[in-house]
Amino acid sequence: MPTSTYLIVSAAFQDAGDTTRAIALAAALREHCPENHDLKIDFLSCGSRFESIIQKAGFNIVPCQPRVQGRSVADDLGWDFPEFFGSEGIARNFIEGQLEALRELRPDVVLHGMWPPTSLAARLLGIRTISFLPLPLHRASFANGLIRDLPDMIPVLTRLPRPLRQWLARQFSHLMIYAPIFRQHRLGAAAAACGWPNEGGGPLSLFDMANADLNLVNDLPTFHTDYYDRLPDDIVITGPLFARNYDTVELDTDIAAHMRNHHGPSVLVTMGSSGTKEFLFEAIRALIMDRRDNWNAVVLAAPAICSLDEARAVANGDPRLLLIDRFIPAPVAAALADVVIIHGGQGTVQTAMATGTPMVGVALQVEQQTNLDNMMDAGAGIRIQRRSWNSYSIREAVKTVLADPNYKSCAVELAETIRAIDGARTAADYMWKFLLNE
């Protein structure tokens, strides 16, 4: 049994959700470290505007190549859907940067999110790996009900009634693994150039690029009961990761005052760090559409999405809207809101769930759509299809959620379920069992 462990944490730290989940896992591992065991944790970063949050949590940051602005994953990787990387050269630079750093640091184990350069580099060097993912990336989950509705990006079929779409998804979700995003050609070529044994530099499977020796899925187990017993033992569903101290953290005075609306409901709008300005602007237009709507809204215009001036121009000086570009403790703000307008990122959805706040959301990709579908099937809100995400449908959905108390009661039930599960502690237990069993 080892008496010391050196852990490197590496993820897409340009993404707020991945950053907060990585911090939560590292903090839980540190908190539950066995007595007389020497644990060292460093975060490996190419650059991120969230590095101060990592440092505030008490973790050291080791810089690595290539250096990036860290505003968003899409910008830094040159995202060119369905390819994660804008070119083979960009992908190779990231893999080589991880290889160089890991060779120098020589950790015992690497903890990574959905961040292929780290996963590939660690495995090339024979370093043990732990991953944290929003969903179980395994063929068994896709073949047995992971996808709750036809993906929004499928043309024509998304116009079918939802019950029919759900039936089709159940029958044919196993075909999702043949979608172009599941085969990354540029990453495969870059990996082969760095020594990965994919013959001829062929495409890498989404399943393979994120695979680790231990795979932690940070989601509610109840959302995965259809196929949990079909997953391999190295995939475990630990429960959600979210900030549990939201009732002891204070919002900035102006935000708190604006959300404590004495004349009507309060709305929080946040598209995380991976939304789009078009989706955010439609939400703003929905909230200012009718002067008779007596809500107050706080709108987070994250720098990764748009500038504060751009968002303010769309809001046109409406006093009901407070637009900010500060990083705020989202659980605190969500707890004060009567409804949250969101994209479907796991952290954003789980934060609203944990505070018992109903949601109106839109998904940018399949994982986000699954998060929102699970929320909607639980009765805690409404997912609007991408093609229908416009100011009229958003306003109508918000008013529907506010008018029907069932949405709130279902959201409260979800909150009780989430808060009964200590996802961080469960994950820490699995990680320590893995670390101490060499």
Secondary structure, 3 states (H helix, E strand, C coil): CCCEEEEEEECCCCCHHHHHHHHHHHHHHHHCCCCCCEEEEEEEECCCCCHHHHHHCCCEEEECCCCCCCCCHHHHHCCECCECCCCHHHHHHHHHHHHHHHHHHCCCEEEECCCHHHHHHHHHCCCEEEEEECCCCCHHHHHCCCCCCCCCCCCCHHHCCHHHHHHHHHHHHHHHHHCHHHEEHHHHHHHHHCCCCCHHHCCEEHHHHCCCCEEEECCCHHHHCCCHHHCCCCEEECCCCCCCCCCCCCCCHHHHHHHCCCCCCEEEEECCCCCCHHHHHHHHHHHHCCCCCCCEEEEECCCCCCCHHHHHHHHCCCCCEEEECCCCCHHHHHHHCCEEEEECCHHHHHHHHHCCCCEEEECCCHHHHHHHHHHHHCCCEEECCHHHCCHHHHHHHHHHHHHCHHHHHHHHHHHHHHHCCCHHHHHHHHHHHHHCCC
